[in-house]
Each structure stands twice: as C-alpha cells, then as structure tokens.
C-alpha cells in the first residue's frame, strides 16, 4: 500500500498488536512491544504508558521517546485528568490546557487514553506530538480499541 490512510494504518497496527500480545510473557514485555509498535507505525514525539502505583500516582512505564516525567498526581495534567475523568482526552494545543505538565517543551498536542480494569483506571496510554492538532477521532477510536486489549495482560493488584 503506497499511501495508506490513517484508518488503514491503524487497522494494520491493531492486527499487529493482537499478534504481539503473548500470554507467556510478562505484562511489562507486552506493554513495551505494544508501545514500540505504535511508535514504529506513527513516529510520534513520545509514546508510553503510566500506571497507578501504591502511592496513588501515575508512574512511568514502558515508553518510546525522550526522557519523561516519572510521577504524575491524580487529576493533574492531561494524564492525571484522563485518569480522574475515566475518559480519553484529546488536546490540540497542550499550551492551552490548564495545568498541563510540560515534560518536554517539544510537545504541542497530546492524546491520553485511560486503561480501565474492573471499573478502575489502572494506567494510561499517553502519546505526544510536536505537531499541533495531531490527534483526532480516528486516533481516539483505534487507540481505545488497542487499550481495550490491554487489561487482559496486566495482573490485577489489590
């Protein structure tokens, strides 16, 4: 396919992610590969996961890109807001998002998808772009579909 549409790229990615998930591997290995697959297909500025830790903060997990914030408080920044609202947040211009946590001055737009297990957010998928208005409803649809596969590969913690 010479110039696949964004939807076609995501269809290929979704097939790839399903094939990458290996029940014989740890959740860490699976999430690392999924992050790499997203990054390999779309070349975003930053792509990674944060997980709720025992101190009720989002803690950095597997990612692709430059160094990142390691801890994010509940309801702070785009990631913390997505966690608190239990919904995907699309931000066309992060500089206009009240309370944005600037882990990198290069980031200009962002999408964050919560990972929900047993009606609780256990983490988020966070993707940043150097381009403004990079993410749209197509990204949201397919990234939510990918995230729906994920809770099955991370252990439930008490």
N, C-alpha and C positions, 0 to 999 in steps of 0.2 A: 504494500500500500504506500504510494508515493507521499501523499499528504493526508493522513487520516484526520478526521475531525476530533475534537476533544472527547466527544462521547465514544468514538471508536477507540481512542487511546485508553480511555477508562475501561471499556469492555475488555480489552486485551489485558489491562492491569488486573482487573477483577479475576479473570481466568488464571493469571499468573499467581496472584495472592492465594487463591484456593489451592493451587498446586504446591505452593511453598509451605503451607501450614503442615507441619509434621508432628503428629501426636507423640512420636518417640523422642522429641526434643523438648527442652525446657521452654517456658513461655518467653524467656529472655532471647533465646536463639530465634524463635519465631517472630517476635516483635522486631528484632534487629533486621531480619531479612525482609520483612514487610516494609519497614522504613526505607531500606535500601532500594526496594523495588519501586516505591513511589518516587523516590529521588531520581532513580535511574531513568524513569519514564518521563518525568516532568522538569527536572533540573531546577527545582525551587532554591531560594536562598537558604532556607532551613526547613527541615522536616524531622519531627521527632515526637516522642511520647513523654508525658509526665504522668506519674502515678501518685495516688493519695497514700501518704505514709502514716506511720503511727502517731505523728505529731499533728495530724490533720492539715498537712500542707501538700501541695503538689511537688513531687521530687523528680528531677530529671531522670529519664530512662534512655533507652536506645535512641540515637538521632544521627542525622547526616547534616553536616554543615559546620560553620564556625562555632566556637565555644558559646555556651548558653547559660542563662540563669539556672541555678541549681534548685532553688526553692521558691515557690510561688504561694502566697497566702490565699485562703479561701476568699472568693468574691473580689480579688484584686487582679487588675489587668484583664486581658482578653481570656486567658486560660482560666483564671480564678472565677471570672464571670460566667463562662460556659459551664464550669463545674457547679456553681451556685444555681444557675437557671436550668440546668439539665437540658441544655439545647445548644445546637450549633450556632456559632456566631461568625458572621462574615463581616470583615472590616475593610472597606475600600481604601481608607486612609488612616493608618494607625495613629498618626499625629493629631487626629481629631477625636480619638477615642479617649474619653475622660478616664484617667487612672491607668493609661497604658504603661506597661513596664517595658522600658526600652533595653532589651538585652543586646541589641545591635542597632546602631544608627543607620545601618543599611536597609533595614526592613521598612517597607512602606505600606504593605497590605498583608492581611492575615486571615486565616480561617482556622477555627478550633472546633473540633467535634468531640463531645463527651463520650466516654466508654462506660456504658451502664450495665451493671450486673445486679440482679435481684433488686431492681429499682433504686440502686445506689450508684453514684458515679465513682468508679474505681480509678479513673485516669482520663486523659485527654490526648487526642492526636492534634498536634499544633503544626501548622505549615505557614511559613512566611515567604514573601516575595519582595524583591527590590522594586517591582513594578507596582504602581498604584492600580487599584481596581482589578487585580489579577484574578480574583476568585468570584464565581457566580453560582447560580443554582445547579448548573451541571456538576461543578466540583462538589457542591454540597451533597447532591443526590448520590454520586458514586462513592465519595469518601464515607458517607454514612453507611452505605452498603458494605464497604470494606470493614468499617468499625463494628458492624453487626456480627461479623465473623469472629472478632477478637475475644470477647469474654469467654468463649469456649476453650481458649488456650492459656488462660491465666488462672492460677489457683485462687479459690475463694478463701479470703482470710477473715478471721473472726475479730 
